[in-house]
């Protein structure tokens, strides 16, 4: 999922913008980045920042308040936090277990699929969860995990047990999608899986999928996205997908299995050039977490970069599908061809791409990081200073930012400093409050935090 395990990542970017990784750096959860130097000059396109009166007051600080600790199952990472339209929190653990945290603090085991989810690498395991928007009338929920033989990214459906809302029926497993992984030295690549799930305001299920890797190595003839999966529409890798899990009247699954149809309006529906009909957006490296604004329906995506920049992408509600967010032609607002001219054969004009509303650099620049964790726009009622602000954090540096739109509609960043934890995911309660999961240095008790402000 991210980059750096318990031993901290130290990336040194020389004044000539060369990069090298320190010895002993290991990979971390699903956003691991490659090792190797960069020596070409970088031409980063700065984001235009406009001073304007903010639409709301801003919080002076952010705090994490513990709300629950899971002690009956050893885990190193919380990968997702979701709600089912009620006051419970569903906590997804990378090892293949989902826990329920009830409003009274009781904790239950909701689902255990440890035998299905492979997690040999930090970027693998049980990655995402979403409940059907009509739950409990429609008692389905959906998960993403890496397959036991690590050859694919899997989207599956389960059913909540009819007699106990705190327990799922493990025998109700239905495969919807199996996305093959590219090879890395004769074995399936373990990195860049994405794996987030959310139902959009249109009622369709959206899924983020990474480019599949593998990470390039020093001197590699194929830098960036070695297979150009993010730009190719004949694969589901490096994309945001959109499917209809309800209607039988849409298009038949194209690059998947069963249990869904293709919504009208998907940009590649019926494309004779061999494009996968499930695709909604292209050009993503590792979109680990994305979310819809509960008020506006706008889509925001935290896409993990490679060596230089992390980014947040944006699609306004009502915008047609087919946006290309640029990877590996661009990393953030950086023209990647200035670093690796050889990727140019995969790239078009700048006008072909949708650029991020925010990016930030890797160290040693200030206000930096190396693995973005996308969050949510706050729509709760407890902290009015947070209203309308999009929260994101960086797994490596533990830094946090708030983004907001000024009166001109331009996105403005607020650097909030360190949250003091290696943030792995954010979640949203039914009341709009934001919750935080972390990665620990070893497998042990996992604490869930409530994000608060003065």
N, C-alpha and C positions, 0 to 999 in steps of 0.2 A: 504494500500500500504506500509506504512512504520511503524515506531514505534515512538510513542510520538506525542500527539496533541499539543495544544498551551502550556499546562503545560509541561515543559521539562522533559524528561526521565533522571533519574540518576541511573545508574546501578553500584553498588559497587561490584567489584570482590575482595574478601579478598585474603591475601597472600596464603591461602590454596586453592585459586580459588573457594571459595564459592561465590555465587551471591545472591543478594536480591534486590528487586525493592522498591524504596521509596514509601510511601503512597501518594496518590493523583495522581499517574501516570495514565493517560488515554491512550486509544489506539489511534493510528494515522492511517493514510491512509494505503493503501493496504499492508503494511509490518509490521503490528503490531506483537509484540512478546509476549510470554507468561510471566506470573509472577511466581515467585517461586525460591527457593534456589537450588543451586548445591553445593554438598559437596565433590564429588569424585575428586581425583587428575586427572589432565589433562596431557595427553601426546601429545602435539602438535608437528607435524612434520614440522620443519622449511622449508621454500622454499629456495632452493639454490640460492644464489646471486653471480653472476660472474662479476668481474670488467672487462670491455672491452670498447673499444672506441665506443662511441655512433654513431648511423647511421646518426644523425642530431644534430645540436645545440639545446639546450633546452631553453624554455622561462624562464625568471627570475621571472615572476609573472603572475597571471591571473586576469582579471578584467571583470565585468559585466556592460555592457552599455545598458541602457534602449532604446528600439526601438519602443515599442507600449504599450499603456495602455487601457485595456478594461473597460469602465466605464458604459456601458449600461446594464450590467448583473452582478448581485452579485454572486461571486464564491469564495470558499476558496482554490481551488486547480486546477492547470493546470496539467493534467495527460498525455498529449502527445502533441507534435508539429510535424507536417508533412508537406511535400510539394507534389504537384501534377505534378511535372515535369516542373513547371514554377516558377516565382519569388514571388508567394504568399506564406504566411504561414497559415496553418490551425491549430488553437489552440483548443485543446480538454479540456473542463471544466468538472470536475467530476459530476456536477449537471445534465448533460445530454444535453449539448449544445456545438456545434462546431462553432467557429468564424473564419472568413477569415480576415487576415491582408494583404491588398493589398500593392504593392510596393510604392504607393503614400501615405500610411498611413491610407487610408480609412478602416473602419471595417464593416463587414457585418455578419449577422447571416446566417450560412450555413445550419445547421440542429438543430432541437430542438426535442429531444425524452425524455423529462423529464417524460412523462407518462409511458415510458417503463423501464427506468433505476432506480433500487432501490438504495438508498443511505442512509439507516438508520445508517449504520456504516461507519467509516472513510475509510474502505477498499473497499467500494462498489461504484457503479456509472458507468459512461461512462469512459472506461479505455484505449482504444487503437484505432488507425486509420491507414489505409493504402489504398492508391489509386492503382488501377490496373496499372501495368507498361506500358500498352498501352493507358492510358488515354491521350487525350480525345477521341481517336478513339473508345476505349471501355470505356464508361462513368460510370464505376462502382467504388465504394469504399466500404471498409469493416470496420466494427467496432466491438468492444467487450464491453459488458456491463453486469452487474449483473441484473438478471430478476426482474420484479416488485414484485413478491412474494418471492424473494431472494433465491429461491430453486435451481438456476442454473447459470452458466456462459454461456453467449450467444455470438455466432459469427453470425453476420448478414451482408447482402449485401444491399446497397442502390444504387440508380442511380442519377447522377447529372441532374438537370433540363435542358432539351435541349435548352431552350431559355436564360438561365442565368447561367454561370459557377460559380457564387457566391452563388447559391442556390441549395439545394438538393431536390429531390422529396420525401417527407415523406411517400407517399403511395406506394413507390417502395420496401418497407421492405420485405426481404426474409430471413428466418431463415436457416442457414446452420448447426449449431451445438448448442446443448443445453447440457451442461455438468452438471449432477446433483451434488449438494454439499452434503457432509456428515452431519450427525446430530450432534448438540451440545446441549445436554440437551433438546432433543425432538424438537428442532428447527434447521433449516439449519444453518450450520456454516457460519459466515459472513466474515471470514478472508482467507488470502492466495489465492487470485484469479489470480495473475499474470495479464495477459490481454494485453500484447504487441503484435503488428502485424508488420511484415515486409515481403516484397517480396524478395526472395533470388536471387542471380545471375542466378540461374537455371530457374527463372520465376515462381517458386512455392511459395505459401503463407505459411509462418511460423507463428505460434502462440505460445506464452508462457502461461502455465497454472500452477498455484500454486498447492500445495498438498491438498488444500481445508480446512485445519485445522481439527478439532479445535485446538486452543492452549492448550497444557497441563497445568494442574493446579498443585500447590504444592502437592506432595504425589501421583500424578497420577500413576496408574499402567501401563499406556500407554504413555510414554514420546515420545518426538520427533514428528514423524508423526504417530499419534495414530492408524490410519488405514493402515499404510504402503502403502499409495497410490503411493508414488513416486517410489517405487520399484516394484509394481505390474503392469503388462502390460495389465490387463483386464480393466483398467480405464484410462481415459485421464488426470487425475489429476497428478500434479507433473512432467510435461513433456514439451518438445518442440514438436509441431505437424507440419506436412508438408502435404499440400494438393494441388491438381491441380484444380484451379477454371475455367479452360478453356477447357481441353480435355474431350471428352466423351468416349475416348478409354481406360482409366485406370480402375482400380478396383473400384467397387461400394463402396459408403460410408459404413463403417463398424460400427463405434460407433457414427455416426452423422446422419444427416437427408437427405439433398439434395443439389444440386447446385455445387457439386465438385466430383472429383474422386481421387483415391489413385495413386500417381505417382509410376512408376516402380523404384525399388531401395529402397523404404521404407522398413526398416529392418524387419517389422512384417507382410508384405503383404502376405495374405493367410495363416498366421500362424494357424495351427489346434489347438493350445493350448488355443485359446480364446483371444489372444492378439489383441488389437485394431490396425488396419492397419494404422491409421492416425499418429501413434507415430513415431517420428524421434529420440528423445533422452529422457532418463529417469533420475531419481535421483535428482530432483530439488525441493527445498522447496517453494520459492516464487520468481521466475524469473521475477521481476517487469519490467525491461527494458533490451532489447537485441538489437544488431545491426549487420549489415554486413559492412565490410570495403568496401567502394565504389571502391577502387583500386584493392584489392586482392580477395575480396569475402569471406574473413575469418569471422567467426562468433564469437562474444564475448557476454557473458551473465553475467549480474549482478544478483547474486542470494542472497537473503536476508537470513541471518543466524538466529539462535535462541537466544542463550545466550552468545556465546563466540566469534564467528568469522563471518565476512562477506567475500564473495568471488567473484572472477571474473573467469568464465570458458571460455574455448577457444576450437574451432574446426576449423582446417585448411580447407580451400576450397578444395573440391575434396575428402575429407575424407568420407568414408561410414557412413551411419546412424547406430544407435544402441549404441552410447556412453552412459555410465551410469556415471553421475556426483556425485554419492555417497550418497546423503541424503537418509535416516537418519543414514546410517552406518558411514558417515563422515560429519563433519561440517567444511568447509574449509579443511585444512589438518589435523584436529583433528580426531583421531579414536574415534567415539562417544561411542563405547562400553566401553571405559575407564571411561566415565561418567555414562552411563546407560548400564550395561552389559545385561540387558534384551532385548535390541534391536538386540542382536547377532544372534538370530534365523532367522532374516531377511537378514543377511549379508553373503557375500562370502569373498574370499581372496582379498587382496589389489590390486592384478593385474586385478581384475574385473572392477575397477573403473578408471575414468579419473579425475585427481586431478587438482585443480585450478591453474592458472598461477599467481594468486595473492590473498592473503587474508590479512585481518587486524583485530586486536583484538577490543574487547569492552573496555570501560573505566574500571579502571583508567589508563590503559597503555597509553603512549603517542601515537600520530598519530593514534587515534582510532575513533570509531563511533559505530552505532548500526543498520543502515539500508542503505545498499549500493544502489546507484542509478547509474545504468550502462549508459554509454554515447556512444560516437562515436570516431572513429579514424579520426583525422582532415585531410581532403583532400582539404581544401580551398586554396586560393592563397594570402589572405591578410596578414597572419601571418606565415612566413616561419619557424620560430622557433617552431611552433606547428606541423609542417608537420610530419605525421607518428606516432603521439602520441595519445594514447587512453585516453580519459578523463572520470573520474568517480568522484562521490562525495558521501558524506554521509548525509542523511537527518537530523539525530540527531545532529551531531557535526558540520555540515556545512563545514567539511574539504573536500579538493579535492586532488586527485592524478592524475598524468600522468603515463601511462605505455608505454614503448617502447621496441622494440627488438634490442638487441645489435648485433654486427657483428657475434657472435656465434649463433644468433637466440634465445637467452634466453631473457625472459621478465624481465625488470628492472623497479622498481617503483621510482617515484619522488614525494615526499610529497610537496604539494603546499600551505598548510595552509588553512585558512577559506575563503570561498567565501562570507560570511556575510549574507547568506540567507538559509532558509530551502528548499533546492533543491528538487523538486518533479519529474522532468523529464528533459531530453535533447531532442533537435530536430536538424535536419540537413536540411539546405536550399538546393535548387537545385544547388547552387554554392559551396557547401561543407562547408559553414560557419555553426558554431554551435550556437544554441539558447537554452535558459534556461527558464524553468518554475518553479514556486515556490508554496509553500503552505503558506497562510497567517493565522494570528491568528483568523480572523473572515471573514465572507463573505463580500467582498468589491471589489474594483477595482483590476484587475489583470494586472501586468506589465510583458511583455516579454522582455528578455534580450539577447543581443548578447555577446558571449564570445570573449574577446579580449586579446591580449598579447602585451608587449612592442615591 
